[in-house]
Amino acid sequence: MVELSDTTAAAIAERFKALGEPMRLRLLQALRAGECSVGDLAERTGGGQANVSKHLQVLLQQGYVDRRKEGTTSWYRITDPQVFTMCELVCGGLEEELNRKKQLLRRRK
C-alpha cells in the first residue's frame, strides 16, 4: 500500500464512513438495477422519503451516486460501480470468517 498523507487518509475514511449505514447500502443495492426517484427508493427500501433523501445526500457528496432533477422529482443513479466490488469483497470476507467459526464450533463438539 502506498503511504498516505493525513489529508488522503481522512478523505478515504470519509468515503468508507458513507458505507457504514445499512440504509445507504440498501439504497445502493436498489440503484444497482438503474436510475430511481427518491419515492421509488423509499418504497423499495421501506424508508421514509426524508430519511432516504438524507442518506442519498451523503452518497452524493462522496461520489457514489449522481442526481438529476426533472421538475420536482430527483432521480439518482450509481456513478461509482466499484462500490459493488468493495461490497462483494467484504461479503466474501464475512463468509470466510463465518465458515472458520463454523469449523471451530464443529471441532469443539
C-alpha positions in Angstrom: 0.0 0.0 0.0 1.2 3.5 -0.8 2.0 5.8 2.1 -0.9 8.1 2.7 -0.9 11.7 3.7 -3.2 12.7 6.6 -5.4 14.5 4.1 -5.7 11.5 1.8 -6.3 9.1 4.7 -9.1 11.4 6.0 -10.7 11.5 2.6 -10.6 7.7 2.3 -12.1 7.3 5.8 -14.9 9.7 4.9 -15.7 7.7 1.8 -15.8 4.4 3.7 -17.8 6.0 6.5 -20.5 6.7 4.0 -21.0 3.0 3.6 -21.2 2.4 7.3 -25.0 2.9 7.4 -27.2 -0.1 6.4 -29.8 2.1 4.7 -27.2 3.5 2.4 -26.2 0.0 1.4 -29.8 -0.8 0.7 -30.1 2.3 -1.4 -27.0 1.4 -3.5 -28.4 -2.1 -4.0 -31.7 -0.7 -5.2 -29.9 1.6 -7.6 -27.9 -1.2 -9.0 -30.8 -2.0 -11.3 -30.9 1.5 -12.7 -31.9 5.1 -12.0 -34.7 5.6 -9.5 -36.6 8.5 -8.0 -36.5 9.2 -4.3 -40.1 8.0 -4.0 -39.2 4.7 -5.7 -36.2 4.2 -3.4 -38.3 4.9 -0.3 -40.8 2.3 -1.5 -38.1 -0.3 -2.3 -36.2 0.2 0.9 -39.1 0.8 3.3 -37.6 4.1 4.4 -39.4 7.4 4.6 -38.8 9.9 1.9 -37.0 12.4 4.1 -34.7 9.7 5.5 -33.9 8.3 2.1 -33.1 11.9 0.8 -30.8 12.4 3.8 -28.9 9.2 3.0 -28.8 9.9 -0.7 -27.2 13.3 0.0 -24.3 11.6 1.8 -23.8 9.1 -1.1 -23.9 12.1 -3.5 -21.3 14.0 -1.5 -19.0 11.0 -1.5 -19.4 10.4 -5.3 -21.2 7.1 -5.2 -24.3 8.4 -6.9 -25.4 11.3 -9.1 -28.7 13.2 -9.2 -30.7 14.8 -11.9 -33.8 16.8 -11.4 -36.9 16.6 -13.5 -39.5 19.1 -12.3 -39.9 18.4 -8.6 -38.6 14.8 -8.8 -35.0 13.9 -8.1 -33.6 10.9 -9.9 -30.5 9.1 -8.7 -28.1 6.7 -10.3 -24.8 4.9 -9.5 -21.7 6.8 -10.6 -19.1 4.6 -9.0 -19.8 0.9 -9.8 -16.6 0.0 -7.9 -18.7 0.3 -4.7 -20.2 -3.1 -5.6 -16.7 -4.6 -5.9 -15.9 -3.3 -2.5 -19.1 -4.7 -1.0 -18.5 -8.1 -2.7 -15.0 -8.2 -1.2 -16.4 -7.5 2.3 -19.2 -10.1 1.9 -16.6 -12.7 0.8 -14.5 -11.9 3.8 -17.6 -12.2 6.1 -18.4 -15.6 4.5 -14.9 -16.9 5.1 -15.0 -15.7 8.7 -18.3 -17.5 9.3 -17.0 -20.7 7.7 -13.9 -20.5 10.0 -16.2 -20.1 13.1 -18.4 -23.0 12.0 -15.4 -25.2 11.7 -14.2 -24.2 15.1 -17.6 -24.9 16.6 -17.7 -28.4 15.0 -14.2 -29.2 16.4 -15.4 -28.4 19.9 -18.3 -30.9 19.8 
